[in-house]
């Protein structure tokens, strides 16, 4: 399996390393060459310096042969555009896009883009953690 990971920050680099660890052929894309350091000195995958919205950069990374594209830059707009390009122009069905804004993540999900919203996840987890305190407090006071 071949994956392209666009954005090599904390999230993108971790995804790239995990996919490589389970045997995927991974190429990461980032605008900053220094981001390669996040992948570690034993990185066996590819790395392309450039912007994920640049079709030539995507081609250089091997998008024509990719089975999956993960887009995790620090900008929702960039992630949405790159995800749509990967999905619509290159026909990558497994395109997963990080979108911080929960409303936008939901909208683009209904339009067929696989979205992950860490903000929505945090809201759910924090709410459930707070509600778990309610149970403990109720048990202690009764």
Secondary structure, 3 states (H helix, E strand, C coil): CEEEEECCCHHHHHHHHHHHHCCCEEEEEECCHHHHHHHCCCCCCEEEECCCCCHHHHHHHCHHHCCEEEECCCCHHHHHHHHHHHHHHCCCCEEEEECCCHHHHHHHHHCCCEEECHHHHHHHHHHHHHHHHHHHHHHHHC
